[in-house]
Amino acid sequence: MDGQDSSGETLKAIAYERLSSYLQEHEDHVCEIEVLPPAVQPPDGVLIHDGLNLGVPKKILVLAYVEARRRFLHHKDRSHSSLEALQATKVMLLFDSEHLTAVNYRKRWLVRMRAFGMSEQKLLFRELNFLNSILTSPLHRQTKSPTLWHHRLWILDSLWTVGFEKASLDQKATFWRAELAAVCKSGERHPKNYYAWQYARRLVPRLTHDDKEDFADVVRDWCFKHPSDISGWSFLLVLLPEIHSETKALDILMHVIKYAIRLQAEQESLWIFIRTAAVRNVTQKEYLEACALLQDQDKKQYAERTGFTPRWATLRDQFLHLRDRSVNSV
């Protein structure tokens, strides 16, 4: 019995050390981490890794978490800036993304490093890399973690307090594009990821007008690839009134309508966007232009003796009757 206990403890230690070492070695990069299915086992029984790609069996991840938690509890009270405790939190959050104590320890550690004269901006960007490795990896539960997305927002606020707000416009634009890319990828990993898109909404007040237009184009294209994802369409609706261009909202709406026509799209999420944008973000004249586009397509379909499905026709009719289309209302 003692031999079995000793073997189990040894395996926990090995699992933790291997996983912790990998995360430590790649702390300046974004890794893609995946929990391996039971049919796929590492040759050494612990990890499979190829560059920035890591595969870990569920059993090994659980064992590593148990060991990480033990080490964290052992070291966190001995020192408020223990590197051993800090490293343990990485493994803990990889397994349990809602472990609030681990997240708060990482916050306190970052705050204390400022007092020691360390480059907090570098540490904060390193923390973003760690968060990206979890939030954008194919980890279904972790990508939608409210705790980690809120922690990411705290990192963003902290970057501003340490001087990133004084960065050049090009540096900021690159940073915002990277943040939106992380949100979009997380949205692909976990459809309707409202925590990720809610984080994106928090970015909007900090963006320049050009950044907002860039965001709108990227999100529109993302929604075309995921037309059933209401969270993405809802964020695009948030962006439209923030854009100062007089024609941008209409351009986006017309692009979406043409997309719906071309694919005869019946996704309710897409048509909710079309109807809401037509009511909120375009003028009556622009709304009539959109109606004309749909009616011209009807005539073309009739001439070619092809028709839309009853479902599509119903969605189209709902749009055509959103507003009074009389000439006097223009």
N, C-alpha and C positions, 0 to 999 in steps of 0.2 A: 504493500500500500504506500509506504514511504517512497519507494522507487517511482511509482506512478505519479505521485504528487510532485516529486523532484523533476520528473520528465515534463510535466505540465508547466511548471514554473519556468523551466528552461526554454520551452517553446514560446511562452509568452514573452520572455526577454528577447529571444531571437526575432520574433515577429515585430516587436516594438523597435528594436535597434535597427533592423533593416529598413523598415518603413520611415522611421524618424531620420535616418541617415540620408535616404533618398530625398526627402523633403528639404533637408538642410542643404544638401549639395545643389539643389535646383531652386533655391529661394529667390534668385534674381530672374527667374523665368516662369512662364505660365505653363503648367503641365496639364496633360489630359489623363485623368485617373478614372479607371473603370473597375467595378466589382466583377470578377470573373464568374461565369456560370459554372455549376458543378462539373460539367463535362470537360471543362478546360482547367487543367492544373499546371502550375509552373514546374519546370524540370527539377528545381531544387525544393519544391514544396512550399515556397514562401512567396516570391514575387516574380513577375515577368516585367521587364522594362526594356525599352528601346528608345534611347534618347529621352525626349520629354513625354513619352507615353508609358504609363504605368498600369499594370493589371495586378489586382490583389484578390485572392479568394476571400469570400465572406468570413470563413472561419478564422483566417489569419487576421483580418481586420478587427474581428471581435476580440481575439486574444491580444492584439496590439493595444486596443482601447482599454482593456482591463488593466494592462501593465502601465499604460500612460496615465490612467486615472490614479493608480497607486502612487506613481512617482510624483504626480502633480500635487496630491494631497500631502505627500511627505515633504516636498520642497517649498511649497507656496508660503507656508507660515514661518519657515526659517529665514526666508529672504523675500522682500517685496520686489526684488528685481532679479530673481533666479532664472538663469538661462535654461537650466534643466526643466523648471516648471513651464517656462515659456514654450520650449520645444515640445513638451508633452501636450500642450493645448492644441497643437497642430493635428496630432493624431486623434485627439479627443473630438475635435470639431469635424474631422473627416468622417468619423463614424456617427457622431451625434451633433448635428449642426445647430441644435437648439440648446446646447449646454451654455447657459447664460453666465455661469461662474467663470468658465474658460474664456469667453469673449470679454468679460469685464477685466479679467486679469491681463489680457493682451492690451486693452485700453490703458490700464494703469501703468503697464510696463512702458508703453510708448510715451506717456506723459512724463514718466520719471527720466527717460533717456534725455529729454530736453534739458533737464537740470544738470545732467552730466556732460553737457556740451556736445553731444553727438548730433550728426546731421539728421534732424527729425524728418526732413523732406525725403531723404533717401530711405529712411525706415518706413515711412508712410507708403511710398511707392512699392516697396518690397511687400508691405502688407496687402496692397492691392493685387500684387501677383499671386499671393497665397489665396486671397479670396476668389480671384479669377479661376484658379486651379480647381476650386470646389464648385463655384457657381456656374461655370461653363462646361464642366465635365459631364459625361453621361451618367450622372448620379441623380436619379429621378426625385428623391425626397430632398436632397441637399440643395438642388438648384432653385427650389421654391422656399428657401428658409427665410422667414421674416426676420429672425435674429441676425443672420449674416447680411441681409440687405440693409438692415438698420445700422449694423456695424460699418458697412461700406459708406453709408451716408455720413457717419461720424468721421470716417477717414477723410471724406471729401471736405467737410467743414474744417477739419484740422489742417488740411493742406492750405486752405485759405488763410488760416491764422499764422502760418509759418512763412507766408510770403509768396505763395504760388499765384495769388491774385495779381502780382506785379509782373508775371511772366509775359512774354510777347504774345501778340494775337495769334501768330502761327503756332506757337507752342500750345496755347490754350485750345485752338481749333483741333490740333492733333490729339490732345487729351480728350476732348469731348467726343471725337469720332471713335476713339478707343473705348470710352465708356458706353456709347450707344452700341458698338459692336458686341460688347459683353452682354448687354441687355438682350440684344437680338439673338445671340447664340444661346443664352439661357432660356429665352422664349421658345427656341427650337427644341431644346432638351426637355422642357416641360411646357406643353401647350397651355395657353391661357394663364400664363405666369404673371398674375396681377401684382405680385410683390416686386418683380423685376421692372415691370412697366410703371409702377408707382414710383420706384426710384428714378426712372427716366423723367417722370413729371417734375421731380424735385430739381432736376438739372435745368429746366427751361428758364427760370428767372435769371440764371447766370449767363445765358447764351447771348451772343450778339445777333443782330437781325440776319446776317449771313449764315451763322451757325444754325439758326432756326429753319431757314430755307433748306439747308443741307440735310438737317434732320428729317424734314418733311419728305424729301425725295427718297432718302434711305428707308424710312419707315413705310412709305407707299410701296416701294419695291418689295420690302419684306412681307407686307400684307398680301401682295399679289401671289407670293409663294405659299402663304398660309391664310387663305381667304375665310376660313372658319374661326379664326382666332379673334374673338371680340376684344381682347385686351390690347392687341396691336392697333386695331381700328379705333378704339377709344382714345388711345394716345395720339393718333393722327388727328382726331377731332380736337384734342387739346392744343395741338400745334397750329391749326388753321387760323384761329383768331389772333395768334401771336405774330403772324407773318404780315409785314407792312406792305408788301407788294399788292397792287390793286388787282392783278390778274392771277396771282398764284393759286388762290383758293379755287377759282373756276378751272384753272388748268388741271389741278389735281382731281377735282370732281369729274371733269370730262374724261380724263385718263381712266378713272375708275369705271365710269359708265361704259366706255369703249371696251375695257377689259371684261365687264359683265356681259356685254353683247357678244363679244368674240367667243367667249367660252360658254355662253348661255348659263352663267353662274346663278345658282339658286341658294347660295349660302345666306342665311338670315343675317349673319354678322356683317357681311359686305353690304347688304341692302339697308341695314340700319345706318351704316355710315353714309350711304348715298342719300337717304331720306333726311337724316339729321343735318348733314352738310348743306343740303339744298335749302333747308329752313333757316339755318343759323348763319351761314357764311357766304351766301351769294345774294345778289340783288334779284328783283323780280325779272328784269330783262335777262339776266344770266340764267335764271331758272327756266325761262322760256326757251333759251338756246339748248339747254339740256333736254327739255321735252322734245324739241324738234329733232334732236339727234336720235332719240328713241323712236319717234314716229317715222323718221326716214328709214330706219332699219326695218320697221314693220312693213313699209311699202316694198322694200327690197326683198324681204322674205316672201311676201305675197307674190311678187313677180316671178320669183324662182320656185314658187309652189312648195316652199318649205316653211315650216312653222315652228314657233317656240312651244315648249311644253306648257301645259296648263299652269303649273306652278310658277314658271318664269313669267308668264303673261299676267298672273295675279300680282307678282312683285312689281312688274312694270306699271300696271294700272294704279297700284298704290302710290307710286312716285308721281304719276301724271295728275293725280288728284290731290296732291299736297297743298297746292295753292290755287287761288282763283286765276285762271289763265285767260281772262278776258283782256281785250286790248286796253280798256280803261284802267286796268290795274297796273299797267306797266309804269 
